[in-house]
Amino acid sequence: AAMRHLPYFCRGEVVKGFGRGSKELGIPTANFSEQVVESFPSDISTGIYYGWACVGNGDVHKMVLSIGWNPFYKNFKKSVETHIIHTFKEDFYGEILSIVIIGYIRPEKNFDSLEALISAIQEDIEEAKRQLDLPEHLKLKEDNFFHLPEGKILNNH
């Protein structure tokens, strides 16, 4: 079920999350609003994915994405959190984030410690980088989806 919906194109506003990604994990994530999360296919598997991401009309970067309940943090609401593999100088809350989810890395799981969680995320990032260097994945980086028409911010898949 993880792969049936891929590639999955999604666009939405970046909202404030729990503030854990940057502070506790050292791995900042961009969070979508509940409406965007609810627009995801209900049967898409929770877990860790990789793909491409673009903020506003900026450059397209590699990304890792978590869909799920974050068992380590025992969330009550499903979240979709994107870690863009790029260092941004400032936050981009309120900007439009466009993503294409291309592949699945692993299921969501709980961890015994913060260190184990961070280590797993670092491995996910390395796996995403390897996968996204493959020619069949590189071509989606150039997709027209990433070129926002002026003044149009609809979440049209």
C-alpha positions, -999 to +999 in steps of 0.1 A: +000+000+000+030+023+006+039+025-031+004+024-047+000+062-043+035+072-055+046+095-068+023+116-046+022+154-053+012+177-025+012+214-018+003+233+013+011+260+038+039+254+063+025+257+098+041+256+133+045+221+145+055+209+180+089+226+178+106+193+184+124+188+151+149+216+155+151+218+192+153+182+204+164+164+173+186+190+155+166+180+124+142+208+115+109+197+098+082+216+079+047+207+090+016+208+069-018+219+083-044+194+094-064+200+062-035+190+040-027+160+062-064+150+059-062+153+021-036+125+020-050+091+009-064+075+040-048+041+032-013+055+025+011+036+049+026+054+078+063+055+078+093+073+063+094+083+027+118+103+004+113+127-024+117+163-036+106+195-019+104+232-028+095+262-007+076+289-026+093+293-059+127+284-045+151+256-055+140+220-054+159+199-027+160+163-016+138+155+014+128+129+039+092+128+051+075+112+080+038+103+078+022+090+110+017+092+147+053+096+159+051+068+184+082+082+203+061+113+211+027+095+213+009+120+191-029+119+189-031+134+155-015+121+123+012+144+110+031+148+079+066+163+085+091+171+058+128+174+065+144+192+036+180+182+031+192+217+028+202+244+053+178+274+053+189+307+069+155+313+084+121+297+091+095+296+064+062+294+082+034+306+060+052+297+028+039+272+004+057+239+005+054+217-026+065+181-023+066+150-045+069+118-025+087+092-046+096+062-024+092+044+009+121+038+033+107+021+063+076+017+086+071+040+116+084+026+148+091+035+184+126+041+198+140+034+232+158+068+233+162+101+216+196+091+205+182+060+187+156+081+170+182+106+158+204+079+146+175+063+126+166+096+110+203+102+100+202+068+083+169+077+066+185+109+053+215+090+038+191+064+022+171+092+007+202+109-007+212+076-024+178+069-038+173+105-051+206+103-071+191+076-093+183+088-128+146+077-126+142+098-094+162+128-106+138+135-134+110+143-110+131+171-096+124+190-128+087+185-127+065+215-137+046+209-104+074+228-087+068+260-107+041+278-089+020+301-111+019+336-098-008+341-073-021+306-074-016+285-042-043+259-046-036+224-035-044+208-068-030+174-073 
